[in-house]
């Protein structure tokens, strides 16, 4: 394999592993705000213990996210130096804003949220929880500014410099609010909220199965189910908006998602199937006219196929097709699971449905699979461009590295990530099995202490 392919594999490995943790942080941030808000409203001890328990897990996930995120910055300088030189002016402002408005806010209040239960008032502690959650969300905002700009660049000009051309920001706010930013932001954040909701749902179901912490477990499951259903409905709306935006700005990506090699009127949508790249056709169960209807709101307008794009600009259609449909499948499974959970909760029979509770336990995997599949869809779907229609991926890789160096680093990262993930699972498993217990002095109920 050449340097380009190895560098792409290395970056995919690094970012895929890192992206296991920020969605949990963002999703748990929202859940913590809701849990502590309910606690302040009801004054029930179970919500206090629930918040303390999930705060500890949030801290573990936050530490993993920071440790794995640092690697990405170094990769830009080692493997993608030409790309970094080209986008440095654009990314510099966005990543600086993330450090100022997001990371400092999140890390600054994290200590108060973790250790301030009997050291500050209940309202001030709740404010710190809100600030930590906002910090996690703001971090996603500025990262997605940079990512969205790569997909739909705006607010810039190309300047020739001593080391080659580079993109220079001409309008900061136009660069920030590039055409795909808001759709991509909401779609990603909703996915993160789903990740947090299904994490809480999984642990609550586990405690119900084991007959432990039952009052708190029931409250966990109930809160998580309501958040899951609402966010799944929002994700449906967001996904529809994102697809129409892709059809407008990146038609070859949408064509790859549906395996459309040929433009035809009344374009159907594929439910499930596979792509034969050699014969340039897709074998699938189709819904007639559905893609035309979803994209253009009528049943006859053709959706552009790959025959409208030069062949050397085609993405890897079989991979993009499967990644996209895996993401959609995960949404469908999560929606059915959430509706089933609400139904059994309404019938007051959820505790006795052991088989369904095991489904809830393992449903924690679905948001992560959907997140990874969605990221692969977005990034592989824009190939061969690293900055859409401006800079190709082959033009962004460093010229001074060798294939053997990248190959060696892939093995090194794989071993380190395996050890890190094993440690994370070990610590997470220990915290969940230990469960929430009556707290030591530093975690005691602040309302009781004040009395």
N, C-alpha and C positions, 0 to 999 in steps of 0.2 A: 504493500500500500504506500502511496505517496504521502508527502508532508501535508497536503491539503486535506485529504480524507482522514488521516490520523489526527490532525488538529481539530477537525470537526467532531470526531469521535470523542476526543479528550474533553472538548468544551461541553458536548452533550452529556457526558458522564458527570462532569463537575456541576453543571447547572441542574441536571435532573436530580442529583442527590441533594443539592442545596434546597431545591424547590419542594422537598418533602416538609420543610419546617416553617417557612414564612406563612403558608396558608393556615397551618395550625395556630401560629401566633396571632394572626389577624382574626381568625374565627373564634379562638378562645378569648381574645380581647373583648369581642362583642358579647360572648356568653358571660364573661365575668362582670361586665357592666350590667347586664340583665339580672344576674344572680344577686349581686350586691344591692342593686336597686330594689329588688323584691324584698331582700332582707331589711333594708331601711324602712320599707313601706309596711311590712308585716310584723317586724321584730321577732320573727321565729328563728330559734337557734339553728334549726336544720339548714337554713339558707346561709347562715354565718359559717357553719362548718363546711358546707358545700363550696363557698367562695374561697375559704382558706385552702381547702384541698386542691382545687383547680388552679389557684395561684401558684402553688408549688410546682405543679406540672407545667404551667406556663413558663416558669423560670427555667426549667430544664430544656424546654423546646427553644426558648429565646437564646440560651447559651449555644445550643447546637446550630441555630440559624446564623448567629454571628460568626462562629468558628468556620462554618462551611462557606459563608458568603465572602470572606476575605480572599479566598482562593481566586474568585472571578477577577478581581482587580489585577492580580499578577498575570493572569492568562492573557489579558489585553496587551500587556507589554511584552510577553515572551512569544506567544504564538500568533498574535494578531496585531503586530506593530504597525503595519501599513494601514490597516483599518483604524486603529487608534489615532494615528496621525490625521487621517481624513476626518473623523468625527469628533476629534478632541474638543473643539470649540463648542460643539453642541452638547456633548455628554458632560463636559466639565461643569457647565452651569447647572444642568439637571442633577448631577450627582453631588455637587456642592450644596444645592438646596436640600437634598435628602439628608445630608449630614447635619445641616443647621436646623431644619424644621422638623425632622423626623427622628433621627437617631438620638440626638441630645434630649428631645422631649421624652422619648420612650425610656431611655436609660436613666435620665434624671429623676423620673418619678418611680422607677421600678423599685428602688430601695424602700421608699415610703410604702408602696403597695405591699411589699413582702414583709417588712419588719415594723410597720408603723401602727399595727392594730391597737396597742394600748399606749402609744406614744403621741398620737394625734387624735383629733376628734373624729367621730364617725363620718361626718360630712367631708372633712378634709381628706380622709382616707378614700372615700368614694371619688373625690375629685382626682386623686392620684391614679385610681384605677381607670377613670375616663381618659386621663392624659396618656397613660401607657397605651391604651387601646387606640387613641387618636394617633400616637406616634407610629404604631405599627401600620395603621392605615395610610398615614402620610408617606411612609417609606415606600409603600406600593405605588402611591401616586407618582412620585418622582422617578422611580424605576420604570414605570409604564409610560412616562413621558418619553424617555429615551427609547424604549422598545417600540412604542407606537410611531415615533419619528422614523425609525428604520423602515417601517411598513408603508407609511404615507408621509414622506418628508415634506416640510413646509417651513416658511420663515427663514430661509437661508440663501446663500449665494456661494458659488464655487470660485475660489481664489487660487491662483497659481503661486506657490511658494518655492523656496530653495530646495525643499525635499519633495515637491510634487503638489498636486492639487489637494485642496482641503475645503471642507464645508464650514462656512462662517455664518454665525447667526446674524440676520439682518432685522428680524422682528421677534423678540423674545416670546411674546404672548402668542403670536402666530405659530411659533415653533412648539410651544407647550400645547396649545389647543389645535394640534394638527388633526386632519379629518377623522382619524380612527381613535383618537385618544379617549374620548368620553365613553364610546361604546366598549373599547377594550378595558378601560378602568372598571366600569360597572360589571362587566362580564366576569372579570377576574375577582373582584371583591365579593361578588355573590358566590362564586365558587369557593372562596375562602370561608365565608360564613357557613356554607354547607359543610365544609371540612370540620369546623368547630362544632357544629350542631351534631353531626354524626359521631364525632369523638365522644361527646358527652352522652349521646344516646347509647353508644356501645358500652361504655363503662357502667351506666345506669342499668342496662339490661343484664350485664354480668353480675352485678350485685343482687338483682332480683332472682337470677338463677341460683345464686349461692345462698339466698336468704339472709343477706347481710345489709345493714344500714337501710332497711326497707323504706322508712318514711322519706329519707333523703333520696334514695334511688328512684322512688316513684316521682318525686318532684323533678329530678334530673331528666327522666324520660319524658315527662309531660312537657317541660319547657323546651327540650330539644326537638320534640316532635312538632310543636307549633312553629318554632323557628325554621325547621327543615321544610315544612309544607309551604310556608310563605316564601322562603328563598328559592325553592324549586319552581314556584309559579313565576317569580321574578326572573329566574334564569331562562325560563321559556320565552319570555318577552325579550330579554336581552339577547338571547341566541338568534331570534328572528331578526332583530335590528342589526346584529353583527353580520349575519349572512348577507343581508341586502347591501350593507356597506362594502363587504368583500366583493360582491358582484359588481359594484360600481368602480372600485379602485384597483382590485386585484382579481380580475375575471379568471385568470389561469388557475388561481388557487381554488376558487369555487369549482371550476371544471375538474380539477384533480380530486377534490373532495367527493364528487359524484361520479368520477370516471367518465366524464363527457369528452370523448375524443372528437365528436362531430356535433356541430350546431344543428339543431332541429327545432321546429315549432312544437308547442305543447310539450315542453320538456318534462319527462317524468322524474321522479325522485327514487333513489334506490334505498330500500329498507335494509337489506342484508345481501351479501354476495361477495364476489371476488373479481379482480381485474386481470385480464389476459393482455399483458403489455405488448406481446409480440403481434397479436392480431388486432390490437387497439380496440378492444371491446370489453364491456363489463357484463358479467353473468350475475344477475341479481333479481330479487323480487322487487318489482317497481310499482309505484303508485302513479297512474297516468296524470299528466299535466300538473302534478303537485309542485315541482320545482319552479315552473313558470308562475304558478299562483302565489307561492310564498315569496318569490323574488320581485315580481312586477305587479302582483295583485290582479292578474288576469290569467286565463288558461291557455292563451295562444302565443304570447310573446316568447321567442326563443331565448334560451340562456346560452351565452357564448361558450363554445367548446374549445378544445385545445387546437383545433384546426384554424383558429383565428390568431394563434401565437406561433412565432418561429420555433421550430423543433428544438433548437439549442437552448430555449428558454423554458422548456417543460420541466416541471418538478418530477419527483419520483412518484408517479401516479398510484401504483399499488400500495405503497406505504402510506401515503397521505389519505387515500380512500379508506383503508382499514383503521387508521388512527382516528379519523373523523367519526366513523361509525361506531367505534368503541366508545368514544366520548358520549355520543347520543344514546347508546345502549345503557351506559352507566346512569345517565339522567333518568331514563325510563325505569330502571330497576329501583333507583332511589325514590322516585315518585310513588311507585307501587308499595314499597316498604313503608314509607311515611304515611300513606293513606291507610294501609293495613294497621299500622301502629295506632293511629288516631281512632280507627274503628274499634279495635279491641279495648283501647282506653275508655272510649265512650260507653262500651258495653260492660266496663269494669271487669273484664276477663283477661287482661294482659298478663297478670301475674301467673296465670295457670297455663299460658300458651308457651310451653318450654321450647318447642321447635322454633316458633317464631322469635322467641327471645334469643336463641342462638343465631338466627338470621340477623337480628339487630346487632349482636356482638361483632359479627364479621362484616357487617355493612360499613364499618369504619374504613375498609379498603376502597370502597367504590369512589368516594370523592378524590382520593389520591390517584386512582387509575384514570379518572376523568380529567384531572388536572394535567397529568403527564401526557395523556393522549391529546388533549387540547393544545398543549405547548408544542408537541411534535407536529400537529396539524398546522399551526400558525407559522412555525419556523421552517419546516420542510416545504410547506406550500409556497413560500416565496422564493425558493431556490430557482435559478442559480444566483439570485441577488441577495447581497448582504444589506445593502441599502437600495430599496426598490427602484429599479430602472436607472440607478446612478452608479452604483459600485457593485461589481460582482464579487462573490465569495472568494473566487480564485485570486482577485486583486487585493484582498485584505490580509492574506496570510503573510507571516514574516518571511523574509527572504534569507535569513541568516541561520535558520535552524535545520537540522537534519532529521530524517525519518526515524533513525535509531534513537535519537533523544526523545522524540515525542512518544515513541513506542514504549520506551523505558518509563516515562512519566505516567503513562496510562496504567501500567502495572503497579507503580508505586501508589498512585491515587486509589486504585482499586483495593489494595491491601489496607491502606489507611482508612478508607471509607467503610470497609468491612468491619474493622475494629471499632470505629466510632459508632457505627450503627448497632453493633452488638452491645456496646456499652450503653447506648441510649435505650435499647429494648430492655436490657437488664435492669437499669434504674427505673424505667417507666413501669415495668412489670412489678418491681418491688414496691413502688409507691401505690400502685393500684391494689395489689394484694393486701398491703398494709391498711389502706383505706383511711378515711377520715376518722379521727378519734378525738375525744375531749382534749383540747389543746393545752399546751404549756402556757406559762404566764404571758409570753410575748404574743400569743395568738388568742388570748382570751377575748370574749365578747366585749367590745369597747363600751356598749351600752350598759352592761352589768358593772363594769369597772367604774363608769362615771357615777353610778348610783352608790 
